[in-house]
Amino acid sequence: MMLGGFGGKSSTGSRTSLRVAVAGDKGTGKSSLISAVASATFPDNVPRVLPPITLPADAFPDYIPITIVDTPSSIDNRIKLIEEFRKADVVILTYACDQPATLDRLKSYWLPELRRLEIKAPVIVVGCKLDLRDERSPARLEDIMAPIMKEYREIETCIECSALTLIQAPDVFYFASKAVLHPTFPLFDQEKQCLKPRLRRAVQRIFNLCDHDLDGALNDAELNDFQVNCFGAPLDPVELMGVKKVVQERQPDGVTDLGLTLPGFLFLFSLFIERGRPETAWAILRKFGYNDSLELSAELLPVPAKQSPDQSIELTNEAMDFLSGIFQLYDLDNDGALQPAELDDLFQTAPDSPWLEAPYKDAAEKTPGGRLTINGFLSEWALMTLLDPQKSLANLIYIGYGHDPASTFFVTRKRSVDRKKQRTERNVFQCFVFGPKKSGKSALLDSFLGRKFSNSYKAIMGERYAANVIDQPGGSKKTLILREIPEDRVKKFLTNKESLAACDVAVVVYDRLAQKLFMCG
């Protein structure tokens, strides 16, 4: 039986090969380790630096070839070393079990150096020459490494091995591949001993998708559908009962008469990691479309192509109707506006709330109490679709949009054709706002969003947006997006035809009191 009853063939995402850089002080045994694993025997003579060696795809369960690159220890070859660090998918740092000073060097040099170089690859710390360690020193590896791993979160695994006896030597590269293909770091906070927020959000979305009857629990049929979908085989009744028993013993609110609850489902993911099976968690995540960053993979987010820079991408009526409905669903007090807590709940199955940072933060209409109105809500979506349609589609899917992605967007007609025909079917328009510093550009954007004028001047770094819904005669609505262009970017902006092609109308702001006229183009 697989872990906790759930399991099956692991998923490796889209990777077809791995590159491992092995580094450490001279004499720590890194070259002997590589040679011993490649040949399954301890080498008599090993050169200082081995040429790259590739382990075949069938060497480990994930069936991906691993290229191992030995690196020079001397400072003279520093450029080559840095180059290999930057190319590596994972870095192995070695020390010698019989030379404590080499472990100290990991803390004083190698790990700080990787940080200084901003190497983002996971790190495996390997103690070589296990057969030579002084048995009179009873210190456990976990006790030695715990404080180091607490300081250097990039360390995925620590292991000791012997190239001479081959004890755990092949495991070094198994764990190296596992650190890349099935990393624990994005999933679990070792210090707090809990699932990380992004994983919790992804798991909650998966739970919602599997809860077909929307009763807040996964019954036996839904659990089996989930198992078949992820691993290709159902659970037998005994296994299913075993899963629920384990959950109920350690997470009392994880099982009810209706089935497995969300806390129970989350507990299973903690259990996978606790038992050293992050590959099971990753198999589920990848089956539901998540990449290594716990976001939906780009291939699941098709966006129609614009044929001309004076076209734009907008949400269809179908997508807008969905958004209006979801707004009403989360507007629990029916006041026509979402409180921050209600907005957080709406995006609780997205990796993050998408509007907490520029350019979306403070870009739409809110009530005096800071609540987001329906106009502000729809305007934020229009802005996100204009600037980053793939992000817009991803967040639609995160919050429950289940229609064909192809029904989400439409590409507008060229603006040049609209002007020629003197009519348009577009619903979103963009206005560029030019003007010198302190001329009132920001005040204009604030006024457009219904905010009070402020006498205090605050310089805005970069471009700023303001989006709002405009009522039209006959009851129709259009969205207008004001885009503030900083003075120091105007010259470059005006010489870029593609940038100007997205402009429907331009506004030039000047300070009348100072009698300054801003000259444009």
C-alpha positions, -999 to 999 in steps of 0.1 A, spaced: 0 0 0 12 35 -9 17 62 18 -15 67 37 -33 47 10 -27 74 -16 0 71 -42 12 61 -76 37 71 -102 53 104 -94 53 134 -118 84 154 -128 67 183 -145 83 192 -179 120 185 -170 139 161 -193 173 164 -177 191 176 -146 225 192 -141 243 188 -107 274 208 -97 295 192 -70 318 215 -50 338 215 -18 373 219 -3 402 199 -17 404 164 -2 368 161 9 362 132 -15 338 148 -40 356 134 -71 358 99 -56 321 101 -48 312 109 -84 335 82 -98 322 56 -74 286 63 -82 292 63 -120 312 30 -120 297 13 -89 333 7 -76 358 27 -56 384 42 -79 421 36 -74 432 69 -90 410 99 -94 420 131 -112 417 164 -94 387 174 -115 366 148 -134 350 156 -167 312 158 -167 295 124 -162 259 116 -171 240 90 -152 214 73 -174 177 79 -171 171 45 -156 195 51 -127 166 65 -105 128 62 -104 121 95 -122 138 83 -154 156 115 -160 193 116 -170 216 134 -145 247 153 -156 272 155 -128 298 183 -130 329 181 -108 342 216 -100 377 228 -92 385 236 -55 413 262 -62 406 299 -63 425 300 -96 395 285 -113 369 307 -96 353 319 -129 347 283 -140 332 274 -106 308 304 -107 298 295 -142 289 259 -131 270 272 -101 249 294 -123 241 265 -148 233 239 -121 198 228 -112 211 217 -78 244 222 -59 261 195 -38 285 208 -12 309 182 3 328 179 35 349 151 49 335 132 79 370 127 93 379 164 90 356 186 111 373 217 97 358 211 63 323 212 78 332 245 93 343 257 59 308 251 46 295 275 71 322 301 68 328 300 30 308 278 7 272 286 19 278 323 22 294 323 -12 264 307 -28 242 334 -13 266 362 -23 264 349 -59 226 347 -56 225 311 -66 189 300 -64 194 262 -69 187 240 -39 217 227 -19 225 192 -8 252 189 20 271 157 18 295 142 43 320 120 24 344 94 38 319 81 63 341 50 67 369 71 82 348 90 108 360 86 144 335 64 160 344 79 194 325 110 182 288 100 187 273 133 174 243 127 152 241 143 118 207 158 126 222 175 157 252 189 137 232 201 108 200 215 125 214 249 133 231 252 98 198 243 80 179 268 102 202 295 90 205 284 54 170 274 42 183 266 7 197 233 21 172 207 10 189 176 25 219 165 44 234 130 40 266 111 49 282 85 26 312 64 18 326 61 -17 348 32 -5 319 10 7 293 27 -15 271 32 16 245 58 7 267 70 -22 240 66 -49 214 81 -25 233 114 -27 222 119 -64 188 105 -57 182 132 -31 198 158 -55 173 149 -82 145 148 -57 154 183 -45 148 196 -80 119 175 -91 101 172 -58 114 200 -35 102 202 1 111 239 5 82 254 -15 57 231 4 67 231 41 80 256 66 105 235 86 108 262 114 71 264 120 65 228 111 35 236 89 24 237 52 34 270 35 6 294 26 8 289 -11 5 251 -7 -25 255 16 -42 277 -10 -35 253 -38 -47 223 -17 -79 242 -8 -86 248 -45 -80 211 -53 -103 201 -25 -131 225 -39 -127 210 -73 -130 174 -60 -160 183 -37 -186 177 -65 -216 179 -43 -204 210 -25 -211 196 10 -177 206 24 -164 170 26 -150 143 2 -171 112 3 -158 78 -7 -168 82 -44 -151 117 -45 -120 104 -29 -118 75 -54 -123 99 -83 -94 120 -69 -72 89 -66 -80 77 -101 -75 112 -115 -41 116 -99 -27 81 -98 -47 60 -123 -61 35 -99 -88 35 -72 -84 26 -36 -100 -6 -22 -124 -2 7 -97 -13 32 -72 13 20 -99 40 21 -108 31 56 -72 31 66 -67 66 52 -96 80 72 -85 62 103 -50 77 102 -65 112 96 -91 109 124 -65 98 149 -42 128 143 -67 154 130 -100 149 148 -119 174 127 -104 158 95 -132 133 91 -170 136 96 -200 115 87 -199 132 53 -163 122 46 -128 138 45 -129 175 54 -106 203 42 -85 200 75 -82 163 69 -72 168 32 -45 194 43 -33 169 69 -27 143 42 -3 167 25 16 173 58 18 135 62 33 130 27 61 155 37 65 141 72 71 106 58 96 118 32 72 115 2 70 150 -12 68 134 -47 32 123 -38 22 159 -31 39 171 -63 22 144 -83 -12 157 -72 -2 194 -77 11 188 -112 -20 168 -121 -40 199 -112 -18 221 -134 6 236 -108 43 244 -116 72 246 -92 61 280 -80 27 266 -71 11 287 -98 -9 273 -128 15 263 -156 16 287 -186 5 261 -211 -29 260 -193 -34 297 -197 -39 304 -235 -41 340 -244 -53 351 -279 -26 369 -299 -29 405 -310 -21 410 -347 -14 447 -342 -2 469 -313 -33 490 -316 -55 461 -306 -62 452 -270 -75 422 -251 -107 424 -231 -129 400 -210 -159 385 -227 -195 391 -214 -194 355 -201 -163 362 -180 -178 395 -168 -211 378 -158 -191 353 -138 -172 381 -120 -204 400 -112 -218 368 -97 -187 360 -77 -188 396 -63 -223 391 -51 -214 357 -36 -187 372 -14 -205 404 -6 -219 388 25 -234 419 40 -250 429 6 -237 465 8 -224 466 -28 -188 466 -17 -162 441 -5 -144 445 28 -107 436 28 -116 403 46 -142 395 20 -117 401 -8 -92 379 9 -117 351 11 -125 355 -26 -88 350 -35 -81 323 -8 -75 297 -35 -51 319 -55 -14 318 -47 -16 354 -35 -41 382 -36 -32 398 -70 -40 434 -61 -18 440 -31 10 455 -51 15 481 -79 1 487 -104 -32 473 -90 -30 486 -55 -52 517 -51 -60 517 -88 -98 514 -84 -127 530 -67 -133 523 -30 -157 536 -5 -145 561 22 -142 530 45 -118 513 21 -142 488 6 -140 478 -30 -171 487 -50 -185 466 -78 -173 492 -103 -138 491 -86 -138 453 -87 -147 450 -124 -122 478 -132 -94 460 -115 -101 429 -137 -102 451 -168 -69 467 -158 -53 433 -151 -66 419 -184 -52 449 -203 -17 447 -187 -13 409 -181 -41 388 -196 -24 355 -186 -24 366 -150 -60 376 -153 -70 342 -167 -50 324 -140 -68 343 -112 -102 337 -129 -95 299 -128 -82 301 -92 -115 316 -80 -136 291 -98 -141 301 -134 -148 267 -150 -156 277 -186 -134 271 -216 -104 294 -214 -111 303 -250 -143 319 -239 -125 343 -215 -111 369 -239 -117 386 -272 -92 407 -292 -106 441 -302 -106 455 -337 -77 477 -346 -80 513 -333 -72 526 -367 -102 507 -382 -124 520 -354 -114 556 -361 -120 551 -398 -155 537 -392 -163 562 -364 -176 534 -342 -162 508 -318 -173 476 -300 -146 480 -274 -155 483 -237 -122 494 -222 -104 526 -232 -70 539 -222 -61 575 -216 -25 586 -213 -19 614 -188 12 636 -195 25 666 -175 55 679 -155 61 671 -119 36 688 -95 13 697 -123 -16 677 -109 -14 643 -127 -18 623 -96 -46 646 -83 -65 640 -116 -62 602 -111 -73 605 -75 -103 626 -85 -113 601 -111 -115 575 -84 -136 598 -61 -108 606 -37 -104 639 -19 -78 664 -30 -46 664 -8 -23 694 -5 6 672 4 28 662 -26 40 627 -28 63 618 -57 51 586 -76 78 562 -87 71 547 -121 38 546 -139 5 547 -121 -30 536 -132 -66 545 -122 -95 525 -136 -132 532 -133 -165 524 -149 -182 552 -169 -220 552 -174 -230 558 -210 -263 571 -224 -288 543 -228 -275 524 -197 -243 508 -212 -211 510 -193 -175 514 -204 -142 512 -184 -117 541 -187 -81 535 -176 -60 565 -169 -23 559 -172 1 585 -156 33 589 -176 62 601 -155 79 632 -169 113 616 -171 99 588 -194 80 610 -218 107 614 -245 114 577 -247 77 569 -245 67 592 -274 94 577 -297 79 542 -292 51 537 -318 39 505 -301 34 524 -268 14 551 -284 -7 526 -304 -24 516 -272 -36 552 -265 -72 561 -272 -69 596 -259 -42 618 -243 -45 644 -216 -19 670 -210 -19 685 -175 -2 718 -166 0 740 -135 -21 770 -144 -9 790 -114 27 787 -124 18 792 -160 38 762 -171 28 747 -203 40 711 -210 52 707 -245 43 673 -259 61 658 -290 
